[in-house]
Amino acid sequence: MPISKILVANRSEIAIRVFRAANELGLKTVAIWAEEDKLALHRFKADESYQVGRGPHLSRDLGPIESYLSIEEVIRVAKLSGADAIHPGYGLLSESPEFAEACAEAGITFIGPKPETMRQLGNKVAARNLAISIGVPVVPATEPLPEDMAEVAKMAEAIGYPVMLKASWGGGGRGMRAIRDPKDLAREVTEAKREAKAAFGKDEVYLEKLVERARHVESQVLGDTHGNVVHLFERDCSIQRRNQKVVERAPAPYLNASQREELAAYSKRIAEATNYIGAGTVEYLMDADSGKFYFIEVNPRIQVEHTVTEVVTGIDIVKAQIHILDGYAIGTPESGVPSQENIRLNGHALQCRITTEDPEQNFIPDYGRITAYRGATGFGIRLDGGTAYSGAVITRYYDPLLEKVTALTNPVVNS
């Protein structure tokens, strides 16, 4: 049966983005909201909305743990509303194979990769080993770190300082730390494990050689249920702060034609090796001195920065996700995704993330009420927002992202 009603297991900007795509396809939509989001905009952008969890005001201040992160609660609402598909968005449960399995057990289409693919790629160490096995270059790294700090110190020395500490599960820069001095190793490992545990529920971390002059470049891929895989070129995500992406560009302006082809080939190889279904992003470090690429991870979900790829390719990635899980093959008109030879770049796009921060506290995330708002306008400007409006309340439980501003420059306009 084709998808007819989609529940978005998320909130704010990405929930609204999925609702818009679903509405344009004539599909019904369902929103979920926690107690602290009872006045949130995404609740009112869907055809139906349901509360999940008891909310922090009633349950020991647990934030999203009993609401957006509760698989049981989300599945309960999906059944109650009659939703036959769930889109996870990004963050929250989007990379949980247990959630994808729960959807399958409930007879609900999960708009994302298969659980086994998520498990294969969700652990960064396992994903690295996969890349090595199929000839994709990787940065030298360790296995998950043991408890014995003496052994950890030996592993770090074997790689050679400086090293980068990373969480084995999840993304978003959580648990990442650059270590240049051996005396900082024990403290940073302890802190990284604590942060990883809080963000992903697992404290597994590993060490990776730090590439000092690196560019962060990623490749967008789409795979269907018929074994077809395409790439939508690449994005540059090198402008970061505290290991969080701030500005993204598409395409990467420093790549020549042969480098672009090399990067795309690596990404398609990984997607094909994992029988990838849906939208995914393969991330790399590029050594600015040598021009070599090093695989670092796969994000098996839609990315915050997908908008820049959409505006330079003309492909609606969210609609493509829905069509793919509906069984349409890439390269057919019904899928909304052309065959590889017909996917082209048009112009250059830049995305800036607008977040709420406290400039007097080193720009840490802040919260409160927006008293006045004026959005950007103009030719080539796209706004994707969820809490960017006058009167919106920003809580301390979620990412401080208010809005994404995407600008397209130098498009080829057919007369």
Buried (B, 14 or more C-beta within 10 A) or exposed (E): EEBEBBBBBBBBBBBBBBBBBBBEBEBBBBBBBBBBBEEBBBBEBBBBBBBBBBBBEEBEEBBBBBBBBBBEBBBBBBEEBEBBBBBBBBBBBBBBBEBBBBBEEBEBBBBBBBBEBBBBBBBBBBBBBBBEEEEBEBBBBBEBBEEEEEEBBEBBEEBEBBBBBBBBBBBBBBBBBBBEEEEBBEEBBEBBBEBBBEBBEBBBBBBBBBBEEBBBBBBBBBBBBBEBBBBBBBBBBBEEEEBBBBBBBBBBEBBEEEBBEBBBEBBBBBBBBBBBBBBBBBBBBBBBEEBBBBBBBBBBBBBBBBBBBBBBBEBBBBBBBBBBBBBBBBBBEEBBBBEBEEBEBBBBBBBBBBBBBEEEEEEEBBEEEBEEBEEEEEEBEBBBBBBBBEEBBBBEBBBBBBBBBBBBEEBEEEE
